[in-house]
Amino acid sequence: MTVGAIDTVLNPIIWATSFVMVLWHRVFGAIFGESSSVSWVLSILFLTITIRAAMIPLFRKQIKSMQNMQRLQPQLQALQKKHKLDKQRLQQETMKLYKDNGTSPFASCLPIVVQLPFFTSLYRVLSHAASGHAVGALNQADATAIQHSTFFGAPIPLRFFTTQTYLNTAANGQFAHTSLLNLRIVALIMVVLYAASQFLTQRMMLAKNTNLDKSVPNPMMQSQKIMLYVMPVGMLFFGLSVQIGVVLYLMTTNVWTIGQQFYTLRNSPVPGSQAEKDMIARRKAKEASKALAAAGNAPVSNAVSAADGKPQNSAPVSRQRAQPVRSTRRKRKK
């Protein structure tokens, strides 16, 4: 598919992406200045936050699907042993198991699939801006401002693999005074940090949200362990080929993901995982703290006697004066 065809297919999303980006730029431009690099960098960061905030329901569905898949591993293993010679029956029984438990293996990929068009649209927006062309909601003045915007001296519409020839000739020499060495150093550091955050995100999920019962084989966890080391390497090379602005988007996405995962691991971990053990320990500590606080505020009547260690159950004392008994009553009693 040609670049023009991609722009045509993604035109509505390019408009939506650039529109949100421009809105945030207007907000930060009023604070830092319309032509300030800070306002454009923050507009990209908050574009990412806006997209991720809108995707919170999908993230919850993804986590629920991943947890359900882990819970179903013993049943899936049993089906594979039972129908190992009948692939068609195995597929039918597997899909029935997913349906009965309200889960799907494709739900875990949904946030990535939804993000891909927005990520590609931002890539195309920055590509047009690097050439000084208006695109979507970006007008000519916005595109020119993005050309001048930098992150630690590196223009945000450029990438690691930008050549010196491009700097000298592109956009009527707009980038001629840009240091290629500085651009590549900044881009490399950002991409390394992005790949490292990708690794930490996956490692945190595997270490904290995996069932600790090793007696049940879990092929899904094995594949995720492989991806733990393969994906950051792939992202490292991928990050070098996209613009500084896109790497900012990716880094912000990973920071958001780490925060979401931290919240999820604390509140809805997989049964039998380390995260669940930590949650139970926190709840017990909280209950013990409440019990100690309640004991400290107990009434005096329930205090323990220092002499025999038993509670003092004193009878209520009446303030009414005792009436004298007449002699006639005494005789009757006898």
HELIX and SHEET records of a PDB file:
HELIX    1   1 VAL A    3  VAL A    9  1                                   7    
HELIX    2   2 ASN A   11  PHE A   32  1                                  22    
HELIX    3   3 SER A   37  ALA A   54  1                                  18    
HELIX    4   4 ILE A   56  ARG A   71  1                                  16    
HELIX    5   5 GLN A   73  LYS A   82  1                                  10    
HELIX    6   6 LYS A   87  ASP A  100  1                                  14    
HELIX    7   7 ALA A  107  CYS A  109  5                                   3    
HELIX    8   8 LEU A  110  ALA A  130  1                                  21    
HELIX    9   9 GLN A  140  HIS A  148  1                                   9    
HELIX   10  10 GLN A  164  THR A  169  1                                   6    
HELIX   11  11 ALA A  170  GLY A  173  5                                   4    
HELIX   12  12 LEU A  180  LYS A  208  1                                  29    
HELIX   13  13 PRO A  219  LEU A  240  1                                  22    
HELIX   14  14 ILE A  244  ASN A  267  1                                  24    
HELIX   15  15 GLN A  274  GLY A  296  1                                  23    
HELIX   16  16 VAL A  300  ASN A  302  5                                   3    
HELIX   17  17 SER A  327  LYS A  333  1                                   7    
SHEET    1   A 2 THR A 150  PHE A 151  0                                        
SHEET    2   A 2 ALA A 154  PRO A 155 -1                                        
END                                                                             
